[in-house]
Amino acid sequence: MSSNAPRHPLPPFTEETARQKVQMAEDAWNSRDPERVALAYTEDTTWRNRAEFLRGRREVVEFLRRKWNRELDYRLQKTLWAFHGNRIAVRFEYEYRDDSGQWYRAHGNENWEFDELGYMARRFASINDQPIREEERKFDWPQGPRPIDGPRLAEVDF
């Protein structure tokens, strides 16, 4: 359980509030600010990200710093897949390049579970990376939130 003020919207989620949570997460991750992102999680959050297992905000911040130091020019889109009660399932894609200039598109799914105050207590992410050429990029907006008029993930072909 979190000792922080409520982080709206709160569970149980409706379709509208689940979509709000997904958009809030997308915007935070696109900031590439580990401390900002970590504030959405409980102090004792547990994660599985690929084959890495994390516990607590401190480990989340350290993980995100490492991630964004090697995943350069990161751009992310998330879309709601399903929701029920205090859980949300998300489909996402993101693009990044490594320090050699090789571009990648990562495809994945996340399962989220929230506490009663609206903080994410558990996050399970499965992710696959696909090498792409720079001219194949789809997510090329300036760093920060995805533009409102940009294509939604559901509208973007594989």
MARVO-244944 format. One record per residue: residue in three letters; x, y, z negated of N, C-alpha, C, O in turn. Coordinates in steps of 0.02 Angstrom, whole numbers, plus 50000, padded with zeros to 5 digits. Each point is the difference from the previous one (the first is absolute). Layout:
BEGIN
{ala; {X; Y; Z}; {X; Y; Z}; {X; Y; Z}; {X; Y; Z}}
...
! end
This chain:
BEGIN
{met; {50042; 49941; 50000}; {49958; 50059; 50000}; {50044; 50062; 50000}; {50054; 50000; 49971}}
{ser; {49922; 50053; 50061}; {50038; 50062; 50005}; {49980; 50047; 49943}; {49943; 50000; 49979}}
{ser; {50104; 50040; 49997}; {49986; 50049; 49948}; {49989; 50069; 50031}; {49996; 50049; 49963}}
{asn; {49999; 49955; 50102}; {49994; 50064; 50035}; {49926; 50019; 50008}; {49955; 49960; 49986}}
{ala; {50034; 50102; 50036}; {49933; 50023; 50016}; {49972; 49960; 50059}; {50039; 49972; 50039}}
{pro; {49896; 50023; 49967}; {49971; 49963; 50056}; {50026; 50024; 50068}; {50010; 50060; 50010}}
{arg; {50000; 49893; 50035}; {50023; 50015; 50068}; {49944; 49981; 50048}; {49994; 49943; 50021}}
{his; {49965; 50106; 49995}; {49941; 49989; 50041}; {50018; 49987; 50072}; {50053; 50023; 50023}}
{pro; {49906; 49941; 50013}; {49938; 49968; 49979}; {50013; 49938; 49958}; {50052; 49967; 50006}}
{leu; {49899; 50017; 49951}; {50007; 49945; 49953}; {49960; 49939; 50025}; {49951; 50007; 50036}}
{pro; {50072; 49933; 49944}; {49959; 49941; 50015}; {49939; 49999; 49954}; {49999; 50031; 49947}}
{pro; {49949; 49932; 50074}; {49996; 49959; 50060}; {49994; 50044; 50062}; {49967; 50052; 49998}}
{phe; {50064; 49926; 50056}; {50004; 50040; 50061}; {49939; 49990; 50045}; {49972; 49945; 50004}}
{thr; {50009; 50108; 50029}; {49954; 49998; 50056}; {50042; 50003; 50063}; {50061; 50008; 49996}}
{glu; {49908; 49984; 50062}; {50039; 50006; 50061}; {50033; 50069; 50005}; {50058; 50006; 50019}}
{glu; {49905; 50046; 49963}; {50028; 50068; 50003}; {50059; 50008; 49952}; {50051; 50028; 50020}}
{thr; {49942; 49950; 49918}; {50054; 50010; 49952}; {50060; 49955; 50014}; {50057; 50019; 49986}}
{ala; {49931; 49921; 50041}; {50055; 49957; 50020}; {50039; 50033; 50057}; {50062; 49998; 50000}}
{arg; {49904; 50031; 50048}; {50034; 50035; 50055}; {50040; 50060; 49973}; {50054; 50014; 50025}}
{gln; {49919; 50020; 49925}; {50037; 50056; 49969}; {50065; 49975; 49969}; {50052; 50032; 50008}}
{lys; {49945; 49912; 49955}; {50060; 49973; 49968}; {50052; 49982; 50053}; {50059; 50013; 49991}}
{val; {49918; 49957; 50064}; {50046; 49980; 50053}; {50033; 50062; 50030}; {50061; 50001; 50012}}
{gln; {49901; 50051; 50001}; {50028; 50061; 50030}; {50048; 50034; 49952}; {50052; 50026; 50020}}
{met; {49931; 49974; 49916}; {50045; 50030; 49950}; {50066; 49962; 49998}; {50053; 50031; 49996}}
{ala; {49944; 49903; 50009}; {50062; 49960; 50000}; {50041; 50014; 50063}; {50060; 50010; 49996}}
{glu; {49907; 49992; 50062}; {50035; 50015; 50062}; {50036; 50067; 49996}; {50059; 50006; 50016}}
{asp; {49905; 50045; 49961}; {50029; 50067; 49995}; {50060; 50001; 49952}; {50051; 50030; 50015}}
{ala; {49942; 49937; 49928}; {50055; 49999; 49952}; {50061; 49965; 50029}; {50056; 50025; 49996}}
{trp; {49934; 49916; 50035}; {50057; 49963; 50028}; {50033; 50039; 50056}; {50061; 49998; 50008}}
{asn; {49900; 50038; 50032}; {50029; 50040; 50054}; {50039; 50060; 49974}; {50039; 50030; 50037}}
{ser; {49953; 49988; 49900}; {50040; 50053; 49970}; {50072; 49976; 49989}; {50046; 50041; 49996}}
{arg; {49964; 49894; 50000}; {50064; 49969; 49984}; {50029; 50027; 49935}; {50061; 50008; 49993}}
{asp; {49896; 50007; 49960}; {50020; 50025; 49934}; {49986; 49944; 49949}; {49943; 49991; 49979}}
{pro; {50109; 49971; 50002}; {49990; 49942; 49956}; {49964; 50017; 49935}; {49958; 49961; 49977}}
{glu; {50058; 50096; 49992}; {49968; 50018; 49937}; {49926; 50014; 50010}; {49959; 49980; 49958}}
{arg; {50024; 50053; 50095}; {49929; 50014; 50015}; {49962; 49935; 50011}; {49946; 49990; 49973}}
{val; {50083; 49966; 50068}; {49967; 49937; 50014}; {49990; 49960; 49936}; {49946; 49972; 49989}}
{ala; {50105; 50024; 49970}; {49997; 49959; 49939}; {49946; 50023; 49952}; {49975; 49959; 49960}}
{leu; {50006; 50103; 50041}; {49949; 50026; 49954}; {49931; 49969; 50012}; {49956; 50005; 49957}}
{ala; {50033; 49963; 50100}; {49936; 49967; 50014}; {49994; 49932; 49968}; {49947; 49969; 50002}}
{tyr; {50108; 50007; 49967}; {50002; 49933; 49972}; {50002; 50002; 49924}; {50022; 50049; 49970}}
{thr; {49954; 49897; 49998}; {50003; 49996; 49928}; {50074; 49997; 49979}; {50043; 49982; 50039}}
{glu; {49970; 50036; 49899}; {50069; 49998; 49973}; {50029; 49930; 50007}; {50060; 49992; 50012}}
{asp; {49899; 49956; 49981}; {50024; 49931; 50002}; {49978; 49964; 50064}; {49994; 49938; 50000}}
{thr; {49996; 50099; 50053}; {49978; 49971; 50063}; {50044; 49941; 50020}; {50060; 49997; 49985}}
{thr; {49910; 49955; 50050}; {50038; 49944; 50028}; {49990; 50000; 50075}; {49945; 50011; 50026}}
{trp; {50110; 49976; 50009}; {50000; 50000; 50073}; {50035; 49938; 50026}; {50045; 49972; 49969}}
{arg; {49931; 50007; 50090}; {50039; 49956; 50043}; {50002; 50037; 50067}; {49948; 50012; 50031}}
{asn; {50112; 50005; 49990}; {50010; 50033; 50064}; {50048; 49957; 50040}; {50060; 49997; 49985}}
{arg; {49914; 49969; 50066}; {50038; 49950; 50036}; {50022; 49947; 49949}; {49958; 49968; 49970}}
{ala; {50107; 50023; 50020}; {50025; 49950; 49953}; {50026; 50032; 49936}; {50033; 49967; 49960}}
{glu; {49952; 50097; 50030}; {50025; 50036; 49942}; {49943; 50008; 49949}; {49944; 50017; 50019}}
{phe; {50071; 49971; 49918}; {49951; 50005; 49946}; {50021; 50057; 49953}; {50057; 50003; 49978}}
{leu; {49895; 50042; 50009}; {50014; 50059; 49959}; {49952; 50003; 49941}; {49944; 49975; 50003}}
{arg; {50079; 50057; 49943}; {49957; 50012; 49943}; {50014; 50070; 49973}; {50057; 50017; 49983}}
{gly; {49891; 50023; 50015}; {50004; 50067; 49970}; {50018; 50055; 50050}; {50031; 49988; 50052}}
{arg; {49949; 50072; 49929}; {50012; 50059; 50043}; {50074; 50011; 50014}; {50018; 50019; 50056}}
{arg; {50025; 49971; 49894}; {50071; 50012; 50010}; {50027; 49957; 50057}; {50036; 50025; 50043}}
{glu; {49946; 49911; 49958}; {50022; 49956; 50054}; {49969; 50020; 50067}; {50032; 49992; 50052}}
{val; {49907; 50032; 49946}; {49968; 50023; 50062}; {50039; 50059; 50029}; {50014; 50002; 50060}}
{val; {50003; 50047; 49898}; {50038; 50058; 50023}; {50067; 49978; 50030}; {50019; 50022; 50054}}
{glu; {50017; 49934; 49911}; {50064; 49976; 50026}; {49992; 49964; 50066}; {50039; 50010; 50046}}
{phe; {49910; 49948; 49959}; {49986; 49964; 50062}; {49987; 50049; 50057}; {50028; 49993; 50054}}
{leu; {49929; 50056; 49934}; {49982; 50048; 50053}; {50060; 50042; 50022}; {50007; 50016; 50059}}
{arg; {50035; 50002; 49894}; {50061; 50037; 50019}; {50043; 49958; 50047}; {50022; 50024; 50052}}
{arg; {49989; 49913; 49931}; {50039; 49955; 50043}; {49966; 49992; 50068}; {50032; 50004; 50052}}
{lys; {49903; 49987; 49947}; {49961; 49990; 50061}; {50010; 50059; 50048}; {50018; 49990; 50058}}
{trp; {49970; 50070; 49918}; {50002; 50058; 50044}; {50070; 50024; 50014}; {50009; 50042; 50044}}
{asn; {50041; 49932; 49922}; {50070; 50013; 50019}; {50020; 49957; 50059}; {50046; 50018; 50037}}
{arg; {49920; 49926; 49974}; {50017; 49957; 50057}; {49947; 50001; 50055}; {50015; 49985; 50057}}
{glu; {49923; 50032; 49926}; {49946; 50005; 50049}; {49991; 50074; 50017}; {49960; 50035; 49968}}
{leu; {50077; 49988; 50081}; {50003; 50071; 50018}; {49941; 50019; 50045}; {49974; 49959; 50037}}
{asp; {50006; 50104; 49960}; {49945; 50027; 50041}; {49936; 49958; 49992}; {49964; 49989; 50049}}
{tyr; {50023; 49990; 49891}; {49943; 49957; 49982}; {49934; 50037; 50012}; {49991; 50057; 49979}}
{arg; {49962; 49909; 50055}; {49932; 50025; 50011}; {49953; 49941; 49992}; {50011; 49946; 50027}}
{leu; {49935; 50064; 49934}; {49956; 49946; 49979}; {49927; 50016; 50014}; {49978; 50057; 49995}}
{gln; {49985; 49891; 50024}; {49927; 50004; 50004}; {49971; 49941; 49963}; {50024; 49943; 50007}}
{lys; {49924; 50069; 49952}; {49965; 49948; 49964}; {49926; 50003; 50019}; {49974; 50053; 50017}}
{thr; {49993; 49889; 49981}; {49928; 49998; 50012}; {49968; 49951; 49952}; {50029; 49948; 49984}}
{leu; {49913; 50069; 49993}; {49963; 49957; 49955}; {49980; 49936; 50035}; {49974; 50001; 50056}}
{trp; {50039; 49942; 49912}; {49980; 49935; 50027}; {49939; 49974; 49963}; {49952; 49978; 50031}}
{ala; {50049; 50025; 49902}; {49945; 49976; 49959}; {50006; 50030; 49930}; {50054; 50024; 49981}}
{phe; {49892; 49973; 49981}; {50001; 50024; 49931}; {49946; 49963; 49961}; {49950; 49978; 50027}}
{his; {50062; 50017; 49907}; {49950; 49971; 49955}; {50020; 50019; 49929}; {50056; 49985; 49978}}
{gly; {49898; 50046; 49987}; {50014; 50017; 49930}; {50060; 50045; 49993}; {49999; 50057; 50023}}
{asn; {50055; 49917; 49945}; {50060; 50039; 49990}; {50057; 49979; 50046}; {50059; 50014; 49987}}
{arg; {49924; 49952; 50068}; {50051; 49976; 50047}; {49988; 50028; 50070}; {49944; 50009; 50023}}
{ile; {50113; 50003; 50012}; {49998; 50025; 50068}; {50052; 49961; 50041}; {50056; 49988; 49976}}
{ala; {49925; 49991; 50084}; {50046; 49969; 50047}; {50012; 50049; 50057}; {49953; 50032; 50025}}
{val; {50110; 49974; 49996}; {50020; 50050; 50049}; {50041; 49966; 50055}; {50039; 49954; 49986}}
{arg; {49952; 50069; 50075}; {50043; 49982; 50056}; {50040; 50062; 50017}; {49974; 50056; 49996}}
{phe; {50090; 49935; 50021}; {50041; 50060; 50014}; {50052; 49984; 50053}; {50016; 49943; 50015}}
{glu; {50009; 50111; 50014}; {50059; 49999; 50044}; {50042; 50060; 49982}; {49973; 50053; 49983}}
{tyr; {50092; 49939; 50022}; {50044; 50058; 49995}; {50058; 49991; 50047}; {50016; 49944; 50020}}
{glu; {50014; 50112; 49997}; {50059; 50000; 50044}; {50057; 50034; 49965}; {49991; 50046; 49959}}
{tyr; {50069; 49931; 50056}; {50061; 50029; 49972}; {50058; 49979; 50044}; {49994; 49957; 50043}}
{arg; {50062; 50076; 49945}; {50062; 49980; 50034}; {50052; 49986; 49947}; {49997; 50027; 49945}}
{asp; {50051; 49930; 50072}; {50056; 49988; 49954}; {50056; 50048; 50017}; {49995; 50040; 50047}}
{asp; {50060; 49956; 49916}; {50055; 50048; 50011}; {50038; 49988; 50065}; {50042; 50041; 50019}}
{ser; {49944; 49904; 50015}; {50031; 49989; 50066}; {49957; 50029; 50056}; {50021; 50001; 50058}}
{gly; {49918; 50023; 49925}; {49955; 50028; 50050}; {49948; 49951; 50025}; {49957; 50019; 50041}}
{gln; {50044; 49919; 49937}; {49949; 49950; 50020}; {49934; 50017; 49967}; {49996; 50009; 49939}}
{trp; {49951; 49995; 50102}; {49933; 50013; 49975}; {49964; 49935; 49985}; {50014; 49948; 50030}}
{tyr; {49940; 50055; 49921}; {49959; 49942; 49980}; {49929; 50023; 49989}; {49987; 50057; 49980}}
{arg; {49967; 49897; 50032}; {49931; 50008; 49978}; {49987; 49944; 49951}; {50010; 49941; 50017}}
{ala; {49968; 50076; 49924}; {49984; 49951; 49948}; {49924; 49993; 49998}; {49964; 50049; 49998}}
{his; {50013; 49889; 50002}; {49929; 49983; 49995}; {49989; 49966; 49934}; {50042; 49959; 49979}}
{gly; {49904; 50057; 49987}; {49990; 49965; 49936}; {49931; 50008; 49971}; {49956; 50035; 50026}}
{asn; {50037; 49931; 49918}; {49938; 50000; 49960}; {50019; 50010; 49928}; {50052; 49976; 49977}}
{glu; {49906; 50060; 49987}; {50010; 50010; 49929}; {49935; 49983; 49964}; {49945; 50012; 50025}}
{asn; {50062; 49960; 49915}; {49944; 49990; 49955}; {50014; 50041; 49938}; {50054; 49995; 49970}}
{trp; {49898; 50046; 50011}; {50008; 50046; 49944}; {49948; 49984; 49946}; {49943; 49982; 50015}}
{glu; {50078; 50024; 49922}; {49954; 49994; 49944}; {50011; 50060; 49954}; {50056; 50016; 49982}}
{phe; {49889; 50018; 49999}; {50003; 50061; 49961}; {49975; 49989; 49929}; {49958; 49957; 49987}}
{asp; {50069; 50084; 49967}; {49973; 49999; 49932}; {49939; 50046; 49998}; {49982; 50030; 50051}}
{glu; {49986; 49974; 49892}; {49938; 50039; 49993}; {50011; 50075; 50009}; {49952; 50037; 50011}}
{leu; {50110; 49986; 49983}; {50015; 50072; 50008}; {50020; 50017; 50072}; {50017; 50058; 50014}}
{gly; {49981; 49894; 50030}; {50015; 50013; 50071}; {50072; 49994; 50020}; {50019; 50021; 50055}}
{tyr; {50024; 49951; 49901}; {50070; 49989; 50016}; {50009; 49929; 50026}; {49966; 49954; 49978}}
{met; {50079; 50038; 50070}; {50012; 49934; 50028}; {50043; 49959; 49952}; {50056; 50018; 49984}}
{ala; {49916; 49927; 49994}; {50034; 49956; 49953}; {50039; 49946; 50035}; {50053; 49978; 49977}}
{arg; {49921; 49999; 50081}; {50035; 49947; 50037}; {49997; 50016; 50075}; {49950; 50024; 50026}}
{arg; {50106; 49962; 50007}; {50007; 50010; 50072}; {50038; 49941; 50029}; {50056; 49985; 49979}}
{phe; {49913; 49982; 50069}; {50031; 49944; 50035}; {50004; 50017; 50074}; {49948; 50011; 50032}}
{ala; {50113; 49992; 49996}; {50009; 50020; 50070}; {50036; 49946; 50039}; {50051; 49974; 49979}}
{ser; {49920; 50009; 50078}; {50031; 49955; 50048}; {50015; 50041; 50063}; {49955; 50033; 50027}}
{ile; {50107; 49965; 49996}; {50022; 50046; 50053}; {50045; 49963; 50049}; {50043; 49960; 49980}}
{asn; {49947; 50054; 50085}; {50043; 49973; 50053}; {50026; 50059; 50041}; {49962; 50045; 50017}}
{asp; {50102; 49953; 50000}; {50031; 50053; 50040}; {50008; 49977; 50072}; {50019; 49943; 50013}}
{gln; {49967; 50103; 50032}; {50006; 49987; 50072}; {50047; 50053; 50030}; {49983; 50059; 49997}}
{pro; {50074; 49921; 50030}; {50042; 50051; 50033}; {49963; 50030; 50060}; {49967; 49964; 50038}}
{ile; {50038; 50101; 49970}; {49969; 50035; 50057}; {50050; 50048; 50029}; {50050; 50018; 49968}}
{arg; {49937; 50004; 50094}; {50041; 50053; 50030}; {49970; 50067; 49979}; {49941; 50006; 49986}}
{glu; {50101; 50045; 50012}; {49976; 50066; 49978}; {49940; 50023; 50041}; {49954; 50030; 49972}}
{glu; {50045; 49955; 50093}; {49944; 50023; 50042}; {49935; 49961; 49985}; {49947; 50019; 50025}}
{glu; {50057; 49928; 49936}; {49940; 49962; 49981}; {49968; 50026; 49935}; {49947; 49976; 49980}}
{arg; {50084; 50073; 49989}; {49973; 50027; 49938}; {49930; 50028; 50010}; {49985; 50030; 50052}}
{lys; {49973; 49960; 49898}; {49932; 50027; 50000}; {49991; 50053; 49946}; {49955; 50042; 50006}}
{phe; {50087; 49958; 49943}; {49992; 50044; 49943}; {50056; 50052; 50000}; {50051; 49991; 49967}}
{asp; {49940; 50062; 50071}; {50054; 50048; 50009}; {49983; 50071; 49977}; {50028; 50048; 50025}}
{trp; {49927; 49957; 49926}; {49985; 50066; 49972}; {50056; 50022; 49954}; {50042; 49959; 49980}}
{pro; {49961; 50106; 50003}; {50051; 50025; 49954}; {49993; 49966; 49932}; {49946; 49977; 49982}}
{gln; {50109; 50020; 49979}; {49997; 49968; 49934}; {49944; 50031; 49959}; {49988; 50060; 50002}}
{gly; {49978; 49897; 49960}; {49944; 50021; 49958}; {49938; 49963; 50020}; {50003; 49949; 50035}}
{pro; {49939; 50075; 49943}; {49937; 49965; 50015}; {49988; 49994; 50075}; {50020; 50042; 50040}}
{arg; {49947; 49904; 49978}; {49979; 49989; 50070}; {49950; 50054; 50018}; {49954; 50014; 49961}}
{pro; {50052; 50017; 50098}; {49952; 50052; 50019}; {49929; 49973; 50002}; {49988; 49943; 50019}}
{ile; {49965; 50098; 49960}; {49930; 49980; 49997}; {49975; 49977; 50068}; {49961; 49952; 50004}}
{asp; {50061; 50080; 50050}; {49975; 49982; 50067}; {50042; 49944; 50033}; {49988; 49984; 50058}}
{gly; {50059; 49987; 49905}; {50040; 49945; 50028}; {49959; 49936; 50003}; {49948; 49995; 49968}}
{pro; {50076; 49957; 50072}; {49962; 49938; 50006}; {50000; 49961; 49934}; {50050; 49999; 49964}}
{arg; {49894; 49970; 50021}; {49994; 49956; 49941}; {50031; 49933; 50018}; {50001; 49981; 50059}}
{leu; {50023; 49984; 49892}; {50032; 49935; 50011}; {49955; 49953; 50038}; {50023; 49964; 50045}}
{ala; {49913; 50036; 49940}; {49953; 49956; 50034}; {49996; 50015; 50075}; {49980; 49958; 50039}}
{glu; {50039; 50104; 49981}; {49997; 50020; 50069}; {50065; 49987; 50037}; {50003; 50008; 50061}}
{val; {50049; 49972; 49903}; {50066; 49991; 50030}; {50009; 49926; 50016}; {49992; 49957; 49957}}
{asp; {50024; 50029; 50106}; {50011; 49930; 50021}; {50067; 49975; 49974}; {50044; 50039; 49984}}
{phe; {49962; 49895; 50012}; {50063; 49970; 49979}; {50052; 50011; 50052}; {50057; 49979; 49992}}
! end
